[in-house]
Amino acid sequence: MHTIIEPFRIKMTEALPITTREQREAWLASAHNNVFLLNAENITIDLLTDSGTGAMSTHQWAAMMLGDESYAGSTSWHRFENTVREITGFKHIFPVHQGRAAERILSVTRLKPGAIIPNNSHFDTTRANIEFAGAQAVDLLTPEGQDSYSSKPFKGNMDINKLKHLIESKGPKNIPFCMITVTNNAGGGQPVAMENIGAVKKILENYHIPLVIDACRFAENSYFIKKYEPGFSGRSILEIAQEMFALADAATMSAKKDGLANIGGFFGCHNDEWAEDFRNVLILTEGFPTYGGLAGRDLEAIAVGLKEALEYEYQRYRHATVEYMASRLITRGIPIVRPAGGHAVFIDAGAFCPHLKPCDYPGIGLVNALYIEGGIRAVELGSVMFGRHLPGAPEEIPAPRELVRLAFPRRVYTQSHFDYVVEVLDVVFGRRDAIPPFVITKQAPFLRHFTAHFGRNEGP
Ligand SMILES: Cc1ncc(COP(=O)(O)O)c(C=O)c1O
């Protein structure tokens, strides 16, 4: 059969709010034109993030009832540890309340001011935690990865020559570890090839630099490898994931993505000294190392979810959903990053709104127009999220691309919801000239996109 169906049926429903344009205009105005500040009850289709927004399976809910809430050494911890070890092979495994907790503890324990951390593309929280420790986060994406319209596979790959040059010019001693993010969320949800991870590892080994995988979407990345990388079609997604983790010295993980859970994450590593330092800060800030800020029931849900994310039928359906939406937008001439990513469709807001400059924040204009038109919540991944203000410089350095991400919560929306999103986008695209420029009227020093206030730039 050609039709790829949702490999689940629905047992419980949650009503979607149906709202009016007038209501949405008023709500957005009182949220200072920042959709992060809207109440979720006022959103019809919420594509803000795929993080922690998935629907759990019957097996996950059943496992939650087995949650052992003992403070130390619970049976839920052992189930969690065994599952994470089976997939990753790490000697040391620590639960954390979400991915950024792993990033923060890794940064405070391993980074000194002046250190440099390369990555294919740092996600916002990774970059912020590295910079907060006084270190520098450097993105080393390949030229194809930066080209929104090249339809080559594996556009999340790291540029090997740039990596070599960085190590040689800055000195390996200044690079305490190198990261690689699978899939590359900041760069369009594009996958990284096994061959590329292997090549990165080989270079790093020459300089004794450890490799840390940001593994949030490890299962989606493994599916891409199975589908598109020569030599992997006959391997299971689990085997591919195991091979990928075998190349890493450590990993940070947000289980809110490919853990199919609503909260949680972990850090894994082989090095005893790294583990000792991590454990000490974990106890100080997250909790005892066998629960790390999570309830026993959360550990159970993650243990089941990690395995479900590796099921072939689930991944096939998930990727088909993203491709379904991407192909319909391409047919309508709506500029999106190609090929479709693993967890989201990324719209090129710069090309969508050619009348706006990066300093007009076209991504914010588009995100706000989608909300007003159809109650859809998306997120800007452009100069608000990734723009940089260097000390002393009069103007901000814009992000390399002005993207808007429509992230797909896992197992939540059906095909008709996506048809609705396409229709709303079509209408907004027809009236794109009316999308106004925005200015920031209030911002925080880090991760400003979460809380910034925006105003329409009415001009001089
Ligand atoms: C690539 C990547 N790394 C790290 C994180 C941080 O994870 P968390 O939101 O669980 O802190 C995210 C979250 O979206 C992500 O996409």
The ligand as a Tripos MOL2 file, in Angstrom:
@<TRIPOS>MOLECULE
LIG
   16    16     1     0     0
SMALL
NO_CHARGES

@<TRIPOS>ATOM
      1 C1         19.3770   20.0820   19.4430 C.3       1 LIG1
      2 C2         18.9140   20.3990   20.8270 C.ar      1 LIG1
      3 N1         19.7900   20.3720   21.8490 N.ar      1 LIG1
      4 C3         19.3950   20.6480   23.1060 C.ar      1 LIG1
      5 C4         18.0910   20.9740   23.4160 C.ar      1 LIG1
      6 C5         17.7220   21.2770   24.8440 C.3       1 LIG1
      7 O1         16.8470   20.3290   25.3890 O.3       1 LIG1
      8 P1         15.7960   20.7170   26.5340 P.3       1 LIG1
      9 O2         14.7710   21.6030   25.9290 O.co2     1 LIG1
     10 O3         15.2530   19.4210   27.0090 O.co2     1 LIG1
     11 O4         16.5440   21.4300   27.6100 O.co2     1 LIG1
     12 C6         17.1550   21.0300   22.3820 C.ar      1 LIG1
     13 C7         15.7530   21.3920   22.6790 C.2       1 LIG1
     14 O5         14.9890   21.7600   21.8370 O.2       1 LIG1
     15 C8         17.5780   20.7270   21.0570 C.ar      1 LIG1
     16 O6         16.7130   20.7510   20.0310 O.3       1 LIG1
@<TRIPOS>BOND
     1     1     2 1
     2     2     3 ar
     3     2    15 ar
     4     3     4 ar
     5     4     5 ar
     6     5     6 1
     7     5    12 ar
     8     6     7 1
     9     7     8 1
    10     8     9 2
    11     8    10 1
    12     8    11 1
    13    12    13 1
    14    12    15 ar
    15    13    14 2
    16    15    16 1
@<TRIPOS>SUBSTRUCTURE
     1 LIG1         1 GROUP 0 **** ****
